Amino acid sequence: MTQVSSGRSTERAERRAAALAEAVRRGILGPEQPLVGLLDIDDVLHAVDALHRAFRTAFDGPAPVRHAFAAKACGLVPVLRLLAEAGMDCEVASPGELQQALAAGFTHDRLVFDSPAKTVEELEYALGHGIAVNIDNFQELARVDGLLGEGRPAGPVGIRVNPQVGSGAIGAMSTATDTSKFGVALRDPGAEDAVVEAFLHRTWLNRLHVHVGSQGVPLPLVAEGIRVAHGLAERINTEAGRQQVTGLDIGGGLPVNFDDEDDRPTYDDLVAELRSAVPDLFGGRYTLVTEFGRSLLAKSGTIASLVEYTKSAGGRRIAVTHAGAQVATRTAFAPEAWPLRVGVLDAKGHPKAGPTEVTDVAGPCCFAGDLTAQARPLPPIEPGDVVALYDTGAYYFSSHFSYNSLPRPAVYGYRATADGDVRFALVREAQSIRGVVEESGLEQAGALVELRLDSPADDA
């Protein structure tokens, strides 16, 4: 497995350190804004280039590959716009993500719609506007039949299949288990034959979609799922007597290393695994579609918080910060599966060193499990210091958990040069407390009282 421990990762760490110090100096992070998300733009673009290069070099000729960013990983319009300009397509799984992608500048023909619960209205829009659609189940297929009638879709349409090849280390991230909610389970009795028949009776079906999972899923398992889907495509085309399946959507599935700064596994590692397990995948007969998300952004992001208080309990040091389950939801609720690296900086944003203390890093939410790190050996932390949560560029910025009505923090993109110059661009403003109140039904404040006063029980 390729280990990228020099070059990119070292430069990323240096840029991050410069950005954190400058964010404190400028007040982007400070008493009035004690929580912020920071995104290294150069590192994001480097990841995009690495993805394109890895797949491009796998083909002897022109590479028939379209790389779609999984919008759920960071559904922020400026981030999506950056990725669109960098040559990415976009995979969406909800009406909200669809509209975010359109607002970011993706055209319909650069979108893939994957929701497992598509409504009639959503399907009608996608089929009529040339958006690629992956059908999740046979009931949805029947719904599409009804919408199309004798017509044809304006864009590619495929069926998502579950190869049922097993689970990785994190069950919730494994989508090819025996009982996964996604796709048609191919090993269930009669399921594979039914998929083949579905294609033979609908000439407009032209793609297969498979996704084994992401974090915690080893590359051989990813490759095995894709091998199964490729074999099914070959069977369909053989029985159809033509190349009806022209595209394979192979999903995402590159895990992220959250243990240290290194980038591993790499996109080159994944391509090498695929070439070994499914050598014909890169023969050029199938257009490939990928749907990477976390691996493109995770290591580019940092969540930074001021330390409000420090205390001790049972001999354990505790640092109370403003970054908890509202921004690091998975880490708080499943810390074994989603551990984060933690950096400690002084009040000027410079790294602290010295003897370590066993410390819990806590958030502001009112429940005992609101911890972003437990029993970590960290430098002594004082009120006014900064705690940085690394590798948080995917999901942590855009999947806010509104526990305790805590507001969403501001997010900034940054570029840092080798000579220490740092430039910031606002990606999303911090949510105001007024905004939190408005979202909680402010305009309908009297609705329930009025309903009670109008109750027939009161008139009796």
Order of alpha helices (4+ residues) and beta strands (2+ residues): alpha-beta-alpha-beta-alpha-beta-alpha-beta-alpha-beta-alpha-beta-beta-alpha-beta-alpha-beta-alpha-beta-alpha-beta-beta-alpha-beta-beta-beta-beta-beta-beta-alpha-alpha-alpha
